[in-house]
Amino acid sequence: MKNFIKENLVLVVGLTLPLLLILLFFVATVIPKAFGTPPQYEMLFTTTRYDYQDPPEYSLDFVVKDQKLIVKSHKNNNKDQRGYNSKLLMAYDGKTETVREINVDLAKAANAAGANEAVLEETGSWTIDSSRVSPDGYTLDGPNYRDGGLVGGIFGGGYQNNGMRLKKGSVGYKIPDTQGIYYYNQMHFIGWVIKK
């Protein structure tokens, strides 16, 4: 066996080096996430969905004021137009790595926002931190981050990822598009739910 390795050193190195790089890539990406602490706070964001139905009477926007989620309603005056981009209120839970839609009663929210601004009943008891960095150190990253690992970094390979993720140091949690209902490039960060 020693003679075979000596006589075929280039072949042995050529076969083992890619395996070592794959192992190193695995260790560098999987191990930190396995031993790290996942995001402890839900992240709120809005995203856009194109509806093929008639536009609703009101469109909604979401902002944070005094650590409360505020809905702003705007009367939709262009009712002759078919098709409409509607905003959805979403929450990402890093502990379970899931995304869920927060159902907002459009009519109730528009009526409550008669003065154009109101606290949502669905999220009225929540405390929201609108800082870019969560209290546990995660930030929203993307889209278009490169994900080629060590091999991609060395040789310029890898792929460009159009998704969003929460990132802290070398650990990243990709925000899934579980239902195919929203577009990452139209995702708008709102804040972190620090208390429910």
Z-matrix of the N, CA and C atoms (Angstrom, degrees):
N
C 1 1.459
C 2 1.531 1 110.47
N 3 1.342 2 116.48 1 -40.63
C 4 1.461 3 119.44 2 179.26
C 5 1.519 4 110.92 3 -62.68
N 6 1.329 5 116.02 4 -39.38
C 7 1.465 6 119.39 5 179.06
C 8 1.521 7 110.80 6 -64.83
N 9 1.325 8 117.43 7 -39.97
C 10 1.467 9 121.09 8 179.46
C 11 1.530 10 110.04 9 -61.19
N 12 1.356 11 116.74 10 -43.44
C 13 1.464 12 120.64 11 -179.64
C 14 1.523 13 110.25 12 -65.48
N 15 1.330 14 117.53 13 -42.16
C 16 1.468 15 120.54 14 179.53
C 17 1.521 16 111.17 15 -64.40
N 18 1.326 17 116.85 16 -41.87
C 19 1.458 18 120.62 17 -176.85
C 20 1.533 19 112.14 18 -74.74
N 21 1.314 20 117.43 19 -26.21
C 22 1.473 21 121.81 20 -176.36
C 23 1.526 22 111.84 21 -122.66
N 24 1.319 23 116.71 22 41.44
C 25 1.465 24 122.03 23 -176.25
C 26 1.534 25 111.82 24 -57.79
N 27 1.325 26 117.27 25 -42.94
C 28 1.468 27 120.40 26 -179.25
C 29 1.526 28 110.56 27 -63.99
N 30 1.317 29 117.49 28 -41.53
C 31 1.455 30 121.65 29 178.48
C 32 1.527 31 111.43 30 -63.93
N 33 1.320 32 116.46 31 -44.76
C 34 1.472 33 120.90 32 179.93
C 35 1.527 34 110.64 33 -63.10
N 36 1.333 35 116.92 34 -44.88
C 37 1.471 36 120.05 35 178.72
C 38 1.525 37 109.85 36 -64.60
N 39 1.329 38 117.30 37 -41.37
C 40 1.463 39 121.17 38 179.80
C 41 1.516 40 113.35 39 -62.93
N 42 1.327 41 117.69 40 -29.63
C 43 1.460 42 120.74 41 179.07
C 44 1.526 43 112.96 42 -87.84
N 45 1.321 44 117.30 43 -34.34
C 46 1.469 45 119.85 44 -176.19
C 47 1.525 46 113.54 45 -85.11
N 48 1.327 47 118.36 46 -30.20
C 49 1.463 48 119.92 47 -178.26
C 50 1.529 49 112.53 48 -60.79
N 51 1.342 50 120.83 49 -47.36
C 52 1.478 51 118.95 50 176.74
C 53 1.530 52 113.13 51 -60.05
N 54 1.335 53 116.98 52 -37.47
C 55 1.468 54 119.76 53 177.89
C 56 1.523 55 111.35 54 -64.81
N 57 1.314 56 116.73 55 -40.50
C 58 1.464 57 120.47 56 177.86
C 59 1.528 58 110.76 57 -65.36
N 60 1.335 59 117.09 58 -39.46
C 61 1.460 60 120.03 59 178.64
C 62 1.529 61 111.45 60 -66.34
N 63 1.321 62 116.97 61 -38.86
C 64 1.473 63 120.47 62 176.63
C 65 1.524 64 110.50 63 -63.48
N 66 1.313 65 116.76 64 -43.33
C 67 1.464 66 121.30 65 177.99
C 68 1.523 67 110.92 66 -63.02
N 69 1.328 68 116.71 67 -42.19
C 70 1.462 69 120.92 68 178.74
C 71 1.530 70 110.53 69 -64.44
N 72 1.322 71 117.45 70 -41.36
C 73 1.460 72 121.82 71 177.37
C 74 1.527 73 110.29 72 -61.39
N 75 1.317 74 116.84 73 -44.06
C 76 1.465 75 121.56 74 178.91
C 77 1.532 76 110.56 75 -59.75
N 78 1.316 77 115.92 76 -47.69
C 79 1.465 78 120.48 77 -179.06
C 80 1.527 79 110.60 78 -62.95
N 81 1.345 80 116.73 79 -40.76
C 82 1.465 81 120.65 80 -176.43
C 83 1.523 82 112.84 81 -71.43
N 84 1.332 83 118.80 82 -25.49
C 85 1.464 84 120.27 83 -177.21
C 86 1.519 85 114.01 84 -103.50
N 87 1.312 86 117.81 85 -39.52
C 88 1.464 87 120.76 86 -173.85
C 89 1.522 88 112.39 87 -86.09
N 90 1.304 89 116.96 88 -41.71
C 91 1.472 90 120.33 89 -174.94
C 92 1.533 91 112.34 90 -62.43
N 93 1.372 92 119.95 91 -46.88
C 94 1.476 93 117.46 92 179.75
C 95 1.530 94 112.99 93 -59.27
N 96 1.344 95 116.66 94 -38.49
C 97 1.467 96 119.64 95 179.93
C 98 1.524 97 111.09 96 -69.16
N 99 1.333 98 116.67 97 -37.05
C 100 1.464 99 120.74 98 -179.11
C 101 1.524 100 111.65 99 -66.28
N 102 1.326 101 117.02 100 -35.45
C 103 1.467 102 119.98 101 -177.31
C 104 1.521 103 112.73 102 -101.48
N 105 1.329 104 117.43 103 -5.17
C 106 1.455 105 120.67 104 179.13
C 107 1.520 106 111.30 105 -83.98
N 108 1.312 107 114.99 106 170.93
C 109 1.461 108 121.12 107 177.50
C 110 1.518 109 108.40 108 -96.30
N 111 1.335 110 118.57 109 124.78
C 112 1.469 111 119.56 110 179.20
C 113 1.530 112 110.72 111 -67.11
N 114 1.328 113 117.48 112 164.14
C 115 1.466 114 120.15 113 177.77
C 116 1.524 115 110.87 114 -55.42
N 117 1.307 116 115.95 115 131.74
C 118 1.460 117 121.26 116 -175.82
C 119 1.529 118 112.95 117 -93.10
N 120 1.329 119 116.67 118 -10.54
C 121 1.462 120 120.45 119 -176.03
C 122 1.525 121 109.86 120 -120.43
N 123 1.320 122 115.64 121 136.86
C 124 1.459 123 119.68 122 175.36
C 125 1.525 124 108.99 123 -67.33
N 126 1.327 125 115.68 124 143.22
C 127 1.453 126 120.77 125 176.41
C 128 1.528 127 108.77 126 -105.60
N 129 1.322 128 115.90 127 128.41
C 130 1.464 129 121.10 128 176.23
C 131 1.522 130 109.52 129 -95.43
N 132 1.328 131 115.32 130 139.27
C 133 1.458 132 120.25 131 175.37
C 134 1.515 133 108.81 132 -152.77
N 135 1.311 134 114.60 133 160.92
C 136 1.463 135 119.14 134 172.50
C 137 1.515 136 107.74 135 -110.11
N 138 1.290 137 115.04 136 155.57
C 139 1.450 138 121.08 137 175.78
C 140 1.517 139 107.94 138 -144.78
N 141 1.302 140 115.57 139 165.77
C 142 1.453 141 120.38 140 -173.51
C 143 1.517 142 110.93 141 -107.96
N 144 1.297 143 115.56 142 135.16
C 145 1.462 144 121.67 143 174.01
C 146 1.520 145 107.90 144 -123.92
N 147 1.317 146 115.76 145 136.19
C 148 1.464 147 119.83 146 177.38
C 149 1.513 148 108.93 147 -88.55
N 150 1.320 149 116.39 148 120.15
C 151 1.460 150 122.28 149 177.31
C 152 1.527 151 109.14 150 -100.73
N 153 1.310 152 115.90 151 135.54
C 154 1.461 153 120.56 152 179.95
C 155 1.520 154 112.05 153 -89.43
N 156 1.312 155 116.40 154 -0.60
C 157 1.462 156 120.95 155 -179.51
C 158 1.526 157 109.34 156 -85.10
N 159 1.323 158 114.83 157 -179.18
C 160 1.462 159 119.43 158 174.95
C 161 1.518 160 109.22 159 -65.30
N 162 1.327 161 117.62 160 146.11
C 163 1.466 162 119.32 161 179.81
C 164 1.522 163 111.34 162 -65.43
N 165 1.329 164 118.04 163 146.26
C 166 1.470 165 120.10 164 177.88
C 167 1.525 166 110.72 165 -70.52
N 168 1.312 167 114.87 166 167.98
C 169 1.464 168 119.48 167 -178.25
C 170 1.528 169 111.50 168 -67.28
N 171 1.355 170 116.54 169 -31.15
C 172 1.462 171 120.88 170 -179.12
C 173 1.525 172 110.07 171 -128.01
N 174 1.326 173 115.32 172 148.83
C 175 1.460 174 120.90 173 169.09
C 176 1.527 175 107.18 174 -111.78
N 177 1.311 176 115.53 175 150.81
C 178 1.453 177 120.53 176 -174.54
C 179 1.520 178 111.56 177 -119.28
N 180 1.326 179 116.01 178 144.98
C 181 1.459 180 123.79 179 170.21
C 182 1.518 181 107.26 180 -125.85
N 183 1.343 182 115.91 181 152.87
C 184 1.461 183 120.95 182 -177.28
C 185 1.521 184 109.71 183 -123.96
N 186 1.337 185 116.66 184 132.72
C 187 1.465 186 123.08 185 177.02
C 188 1.528 187 108.71 186 -139.27
N 189 1.318 188 116.22 187 165.42
C 190 1.468 189 121.36 188 176.86
C 191 1.515 190 108.57 189 -110.77
N 192 1.347 191 115.79 190 126.62
C 193 1.458 192 122.13 191 174.81
C 194 1.517 193 107.97 192 -133.31
N 195 1.315 194 116.20 193 129.05
C 196 1.470 195 121.98 194 -179.88
C 197 1.526 196 111.08 195 51.50
N 198 1.321 197 115.89 196 41.80
C 199 1.469 198 124.92 197 177.54
C 200 1.530 199 113.32 198 63.34
N 201 1.314 200 117.18 199 22.76
C 202 1.462 201 122.13 200 175.54
C 203 1.523 202 108.84 201 -121.08
N 204 1.330 203 115.66 202 144.23
C 205 1.452 204 120.86 203 177.13
C 206 1.526 205 108.46 204 -80.57
N 207 1.323 206 114.97 205 120.91
C 208 1.460 207 122.27 206 -177.61
C 209 1.522 208 108.35 207 -109.58
N 210 1.329 209 115.97 208 138.56
C 211 1.460 210 120.79 209 174.05
C 212 1.522 211 107.64 210 -105.33
N 213 1.327 212 114.90 211 134.94
C 214 1.463 213 121.21 212 174.76
C 215 1.517 214 106.78 213 -112.86
N 216 1.321 215 116.02 214 128.70
C 217 1.464 216 119.37 215 179.98
C 218 1.522 217 109.74 216 -106.88
N 219 1.323 218 114.23 217 145.11
C 220 1.464 219 121.45 218 177.95
C 221 1.522 220 107.12 219 -132.29
N 222 1.311 221 115.16 220 129.28
C 223 1.469 222 119.02 221 178.96
C 224 1.518 223 108.54 222 -69.44
N 225 1.324 224 115.23 223 133.31
C 226 1.460 225 121.06 224 179.71
C 227 1.519 226 108.32 225 -89.50
N 228 1.325 227 116.15 226 108.80
C 229 1.465 228 120.66 227 -176.12
C 230 1.521 229 113.29 228 -90.77
N 231 1.313 230 118.01 229 -7.68
C 232 1.464 231 121.27 230 -177.00
C 233 1.525 232 109.98 231 -102.46
N 234 1.324 233 117.19 232 68.52
C 235 1.466 234 121.00 233 -174.95
C 236 1.517 235 113.71 234 -79.44
N 237 1.322 236 117.36 235 -12.54
C 238 1.460 237 119.77 236 179.70
C 239 1.527 238 111.74 237 -77.95
N 240 1.285 239 116.76 238 -18.10
C 241 1.468 240 121.62 239 -178.08
C 242 1.526 241 109.74 240 -76.49
N 243 1.327 242 116.93 241 130.66
C 244 1.467 243 120.70 242 176.84
C 245 1.521 244 107.83 243 -94.55
N 246 1.300 245 115.19 244 140.46
C 247 1.456 246 119.64 245 -176.71
C 248 1.517 247 109.58 246 88.36
N 249 1.321 248 115.14 247 142.77
C 250 1.459 249 118.45 248 -172.92
C 251 1.523 250 108.86 249 -159.86
N 252 1.312 251 115.76 250 139.35
C 253 1.461 252 120.63 251 174.07
C 254 1.521 253 108.24 252 -90.69
N 255 1.322 254 117.33 253 113.80
C 256 1.463 255 120.47 254 -179.81
C 257 1.518 256 109.70 255 -108.10
N 258 1.328 257 115.12 256 146.15
C 259 1.463 258 120.60 257 178.94
C 260 1.519 259 109.77 258 -89.60
N 261 1.325 260 114.62 259 135.99
C 262 1.458 261 121.24 260 175.58
C 263 1.515 262 108.58 261 -111.87
N 264 1.315 263 116.70 262 140.01
C 265 1.454 264 122.12 263 175.52
C 266 1.520 265 107.97 264 -92.91
N 267 1.336 266 116.73 265 122.39
C 268 1.461 267 122.50 266 -174.16
C 269 1.525 268 110.07 267 -124.88
N 270 1.343 269 115.31 268 157.58
C 271 1.462 270 121.76 269 175.63
C 272 1.526 271 108.65 270 -134.44
N 273 1.335 272 115.76 271 133.66
C 274 1.461 273 121.52 272 176.32
C 275 1.513 274 108.59 273 -109.10
N 276 1.345 275 116.45 274 126.01
C 277 1.460 276 122.68 275 177.89
C 278 1.523 277 107.86 276 -105.89
N 279 1.326 278 117.07 277 110.19
C 280 1.461 279 122.08 278 -178.02
C 281 1.515 280 113.66 279 -69.48
N 282 1.325 281 117.62 280 -25.32
C 283 1.469 282 119.93 281 179.53
C 284 1.516 283 111.11 282 -66.50
N 285 1.324 284 116.55 283 -38.68
C 286 1.467 285 120.75 284 179.96
C 287 1.523 286 112.14 285 -104.37
N 288 1.335 287 116.79 286 -5.50
C 289 1.468 288 123.93 287 -178.40
C 290 1.529 289 111.21 288 54.19
N 291 1.349 290 115.07 289 47.65
C 292 1.459 291 121.11 290 -179.91
C 293 1.521 292 110.76 291 -127.21
N 294 1.316 293 114.68 292 154.48
C 295 1.461 294 122.53 293 175.45
C 296 1.519 295 107.49 294 -116.01
N 297 1.321 296 116.01 295 137.99
C 298 1.460 297 119.59 296 176.19
C 299 1.521 298 108.76 297 -135.38
N 300 1.311 299 114.66 298 150.16
C 301 1.459 300 120.00 299 175.77
C 302 1.515 301 108.72 300 -89.20
N 303 1.320 302 116.11 301 136.33
C 304 1.461 303 121.24 302 175.02
C 305 1.527 304 105.88 303 -94.20
N 306 1.303 305 115.24 304 112.19
C 307 1.465 306 119.82 305 -177.08
C 308 1.522 307 109.85 306 -69.70
N 309 1.316 308 114.11 307 125.66
C 310 1.457 309 121.24 308 179.06
C 311 1.521 310 107.35 309 -115.56
N 312 1.318 311 115.71 310 124.52
C 313 1.461 312 120.65 311 176.31
C 314 1.528 313 107.61 312 -72.75
N 315 1.327 314 115.92 313 104.03
C 316 1.467 315 122.29 314 -172.87
C 317 1.527 316 111.63 315 -58.37
N 318 1.323 317 117.21 316 -46.49
C 319 1.470 318 120.39 317 -177.96
C 320 1.521 319 110.93 318 -65.72
N 321 1.327 320 116.52 319 -43.89
C 322 1.466 321 120.59 320 -179.32
C 323 1.526 322 110.70 321 -65.67
N 324 1.342 323 116.44 322 -41.31
C 325 1.465 324 120.20 323 179.53
C 326 1.522 325 110.78 324 -65.04
N 327 1.337 326 117.18 325 -40.69
C 328 1.464 327 120.44 326 179.58
C 329 1.527 328 110.47 327 -67.28
N 330 1.341 329 117.68 328 -40.49
C 331 1.469 330 120.56 329 178.37
C 332 1.521 331 111.02 330 -66.70
N 333 1.348 332 116.70 331 -41.25
C 334 1.467 333 120.09 332 179.14
C 335 1.514 334 110.30 333 -65.39
N 336 1.328 335 115.98 334 -31.31
C 337 1.460 336 120.00 335 -178.95
C 338 1.521 337 110.85 336 -92.34
N 339 1.323 338 115.87 337 36.95
C 340 1.458 339 119.97 338 178.58
C 341 1.510 340 111.70 339 -56.22
N 342 1.313 341 117.05 340 -32.30
C 343 1.459 342 121.50 341 175.02
C 344 1.525 343 110.07 342 -89.97
N 345 1.334 344 116.47 343 19.10
C 346 1.469 345 125.89 344 178.78
C 347 1.521 346 114.35 345 77.80
N 348 1.328 347 119.52 346 -9.78
C 349 1.455 348 121.21 347 178.40
C 350 1.517 349 109.64 348 -141.38
N 351 1.340 350 116.10 349 139.63
C 352 1.464 351 120.11 350 177.79
C 353 1.524 352 109.38 351 -158.56
N 354 1.341 353 115.45 352 157.24
C 355 1.458 354 121.24 353 172.51
C 356 1.517 355 107.17 354 -85.35
N 357 1.324 356 116.39 355 133.30
C 358 1.456 357 120.34 356 179.53
C 359 1.516 358 111.00 357 -70.63
N 360 1.317 359 116.00 358 139.51
C 361 1.463 360 120.37 359 175.63
C 362 1.527 361 110.56 360 -63.65
N 363 1.341 362 116.23 361 -38.08
C 364 1.461 363 121.56 362 -177.18
C 365 1.524 364 113.20 363 -63.65
N 366 1.336 365 116.81 364 -29.35
C 367 1.474 366 120.82 365 -176.00
C 368 1.525 367 112.10 366 -123.83
N 369 1.321 368 117.38 367 15.99
C 370 1.462 369 121.61 368 -174.09
C 371 1.519 370 114.98 369 -60.42
N 372 1.331 371 117.74 370 -30.95
C 373 1.473 372 119.93 371 -177.72
C 374 1.539 373 111.93 372 -89.57
N 375 1.313 374 117.74 373 -3.45
C 376 1.462 375 120.63 374 -176.66
C 377 1.523 376 111.39 375 -81.50
N 378 1.340 377 115.00 376 147.98
C 379 1.461 378 121.81 377 171.18
C 380 1.516 379 106.99 378 -108.48
N 381 1.342 380 116.58 379 124.94
C 382 1.459 381 122.61 380 -173.43
C 383 1.523 382 109.41 381 -114.53
N 384 1.328 383 116.03 382 131.80
C 385 1.463 384 122.92 383 173.75
C 386 1.523 385 107.17 384 -104.83
N 387 1.330 386 117.11 385 117.76
C 388 1.467 387 120.85 386 -176.10
C 389 1.521 388 113.10 387 -92.52
N 390 1.340 389 117.80 388 11.62
C 391 1.463 390 120.70 389 177.35
C 392 1.516 391 110.25 390 -64.38
N 393 1.325 392 116.18 391 150.32
C 394 1.467 393 120.82 392 178.63
C 395 1.527 394 111.51 393 -66.68
N 396 1.328 395 116.97 394 -30.12
C 397 1.469 396 121.65 395 179.86
C 398 1.523 397 107.95 396 -104.79
N 399 1.339 398 115.88 397 129.61
C 400 1.464 399 119.95 398 -179.74
C 401 1.524 400 109.85 399 -69.85
N 402 1.339 401 118.52 400 161.99
C 403 1.467 402 120.13 401 178.16
C 404 1.525 403 113.52 402 -58.01
N 405 1.350 404 118.04 403 -23.76
C 406 1.465 405 119.79 404 178.56
C 407 1.533 406 112.09 405 -100.23
N 408 1.347 407 117.64 406 12.74
C 409 1.455 408 120.88 407 169.25
C 410 1.513 409 117.59 408 95.15
N 411 1.326 410 119.74 409 6.91
C 412 1.465 411 121.58 410 179.33
C 413 1.524 412 110.55 411 -89.37
N 414 1.336 413 115.38 412 147.34
C 415 1.457 414 121.78 413 174.87
C 416 1.522 415 109.10 414 -128.07
N 417 1.325 416 115.91 415 156.52
C 418 1.453 417 121.35 416 176.30
C 419 1.523 418 107.86 417 -82.36
N 420 1.326 419 116.60 418 128.53
C 421 1.462 420 122.42 419 -175.11
C 422 1.519 421 109.31 420 -125.61
N 423 1.314 422 116.28 421 138.77
C 424 1.458 423 120.75 422 174.93
C 425 1.500 424 110.36 423 114.43
N 426 1.284 425 119.05 424 -176.77
C 427 1.464 426 125.21 425 -2.82
C 428 1.518 427 111.15 426 -78.21
N 429 1.310 428 115.86 427 -176.96
C 430 1.459 429 124.81 428 175.38
C 431 1.516 430 114.09 429 70.72
N 432 1.322 431 117.97 430 31.35
C 433 1.459 432 118.15 431 171.18
C 434 1.519 433 108.19 432 -81.90
N 435 1.312 434 116.73 433 150.46
C 436 1.462 435 121.16 434 -179.49
C 437 1.513 436 108.63 435 -87.06
N 438 1.312 437 115.98 436 140.74
C 439 1.453 438 120.74 437 -178.24
C 440 1.517 439 108.88 438 -133.93
N 441 1.332 440 115.75 439 73.31
C 442 1.451 441 119.76 440 -178.23
C 443 1.506 442 112.51 441 -115.63
N 444 1.330 443 116.87 442 -3.18
C 445 1.453 444 119.80 443 179.60
C 446 1.517 445 111.99 444 66.33
N 447 1.294 446 115.32 445 -163.78
C 448 1.453 447 122.03 446 -177.36
C 449 1.519 448 111.54 447 -64.56
N 450 1.321 449 116.94 448 -44.77
C 451 1.461 450 120.93 449 -178.85
C 452 1.520 451 110.05 450 -63.82
N 453 1.336 452 116.60 451 -44.58
C 454 1.458 453 120.14 452 178.63
C 455 1.511 454 112.15 453 -64.36
N 456 1.334 455 116.65 454 -37.36
C 457 1.453 456 120.06 455 178.13
C 458 1.515 457 112.85 456 -66.05
N 459 1.322 458 116.84 457 -37.78
C 460 1.464 459 120.79 458 -179.53
C 461 1.517 460 111.23 459 -72.89
N 462 1.330 461 117.06 460 -45.25
C 463 1.459 462 120.82 461 -172.22
C 464 1.530 463 113.84 462 -104.04
N 465 1.325 464 117.89 463 6.12
C 466 1.463 465 120.60 464 177.38
C 467 1.505 466 113.71 465 76.14
N 468 1.301 467 117.44 466 18.27
C 469 1.465 468 120.70 467 -178.46
C 470 1.502 469 111.22 468 -94.75
N 471 1.302 470 115.19 469 -148.11
C 472 1.456 471 121.36 470 -178.83
C 473 1.512 472 110.11 471 87.94
N 474 1.307 473 115.74 472 -169.04
C 475 1.451 474 119.76 473 -178.96
C 476 1.506 475 109.30 474 -135.46
N 477 1.329 476 114.03 475 159.44
C 478 1.440 477 120.33 476 178.95
C 479 1.514 478 107.86 477 -95.11
N 480 1.324 479 116.85 478 127.07
C 481 1.448 480 121.12 479 -176.15
C 482 1.519 481 108.95 480 -102.75
N 483 1.319 482 116.91 481 125.61
C 484 1.457 483 121.06 482 -179.30
C 485 1.516 484 112.89 483 -91.34
N 486 1.323 485 117.36 484 0.08
C 487 1.451 486 121.14 485 -179.85
C 488 1.519 487 111.86 486 -82.69
N 489 1.306 488 115.00 487 170.75
C 490 1.459 489 122.13 488 177.69
C 491 1.519 490 107.99 489 -103.77
N 492 1.329 491 115.66 490 155.76
C 493 1.454 492 120.31 491 177.73
C 494 1.519 493 109.35 492 -150.62
N 495 1.339 494 114.86 493 157.97
C 496 1.454 495 121.02 494 170.54
C 497 1.510 496 106.65 495 -94.72
N 498 1.338 497 116.98 496 133.73
C 499 1.454 498 120.40 497 -173.29
C 500 1.524 499 110.30 498 -132.88
N 501 1.329 500 113.70 499 139.38
C 502 1.464 501 121.17 500 174.22
C 503 1.520 502 106.16 501 -144.74
N 504 1.328 503 116.57 502 109.75
C 505 1.462 504 120.19 503 -175.90
C 506 1.518 505 110.09 504 63.34
N 507 1.328 506 116.27 505 -126.62
C 508 1.465 507 120.42 506 -179.12
C 509 1.527 508 112.75 507 -93.07
N 510 1.323 509 117.22 508 2.94
C 511 1.463 510 120.94 509 -177.90
C 512 1.528 511 109.50 510 -99.57
N 513 1.332 512 116.54 511 132.57
C 514 1.454 513 121.23 512 178.12
C 515 1.518 514 111.15 513 -133.92
N 516 1.320 515 116.69 514 139.90
C 517 1.462 516 123.44 515 176.78
C 518 1.517 517 107.92 516 -118.69
N 519 1.334 518 116.63 517 111.67
C 520 1.464 519 121.53 518 -178.22
C 521 1.519 520 109.40 519 -72.85
N 522 1.317 521 115.53 520 135.23
C 523 1.459 522 121.19 521 178.23
C 524 1.522 523 107.31 522 -85.27
N 525 1.325 524 117.11 523 114.21
C 526 1.467 525 119.46 524 -173.87
C 527 1.528 526 112.77 525 -75.11
N 528 1.315 527 114.42 526 150.38
C 529 1.461 528 122.15 527 172.02
C 530 1.526 529 105.19 528 -103.81
N 531 1.329 530 115.83 529 76.33
C 532 1.457 531 120.87 530 -168.16
C 533 1.516 532 114.45 531 -67.88
N 534 1.324 533 117.65 532 -29.67
C 535 1.455 534 119.35 533 -175.18
C 536 1.520 535 112.90 534 -114.49
N 537 1.316 536 117.48 535 -0.71
C 538 1.459 537 119.98 536 -179.55
C 539 1.517 538 113.10 537 64.87
N 540 1.343 539 116.64 538 29.37
C 541 1.467 540 118.64 539 -174.25
C 542 1.514 541 112.83 540 -104.78
N 543 1.324 542 118.30 541 -6.81
C 544 1.456 543 117.25 542 -179.26
C 545 1.520 544 110.63 543 -135.36
N 546 1.317 545 114.13 544 165.11
C 547 1.451 546 121.01 545 -175.87
C 548 1.517 547 108.47 546 -111.38
N 549 1.333 548 116.75 547 127.59
C 550 1.454 549 120.22 548 -177.79
C 551 1.527 550 112.16 549 -61.23
N 552 1.332 551 117.72 550 -35.47
C 553 1.457 552 118.50 551 -176.46
C 554 1.529 553 111.66 552 -72.89
N 555 1.330 554 118.11 553 -6.24
C 556 1.451 555 120.98 554 176.76
C 557 1.525 556 111.39 555 -114.52
N 558 1.300 557 115.92 556 20.82
C 559 1.460 558 121.61 557 179.00
C 560 1.528 559 108.78 558 -82.15
N 561 1.329 560 116.37 559 134.94
C 562 1.463 561 120.87 560 -178.20
C 563 1.532 562 109.34 561 -126.44
N 564 1.321 563 115.74 562 119.40
C 565 1.464 564 122.28 563 -179.02
C 566 1.512 565 110.42 564 -67.61
N 567 1.349 566 116.30 565 137.02
C 568 1.468 567 121.51 566 175.68
C 569 1.524 568 110.65 567 -111.23
N 570 1.341 569 117.22 568 -55.69
C 571 1.456 570 119.14 569 -177.94
C 572 1.514 571 112.59 570 169.89
N 573 1.331 572 115.21 571 -175.05
C 574 1.458 573 123.99 572 -177.68
C 575 1.521 574 108.75 573 -108.35
N 576 1.324 575 116.50 574 133.83
C 577 1.475 576 120.58 575 177.23
C 578 1.514 577 107.35 576 -82.68
N 579 1.339 578 116.98 577 103.84
C 580 1.459 579 119.59 578 -176.96
C 581 1.524 580 112.44 579 -94.62
N 582 1.328 581 116.37 580 -13.53
C 583 1.472 582 119.72 581 176.82
C 584 1.519 583 108.64 582 -157.10
N 585 1.354 584 116.23 583 136.23
C 586 1.466 585 121.02 584 176.28
C 587 1.510 586 110.67 585 -110.76
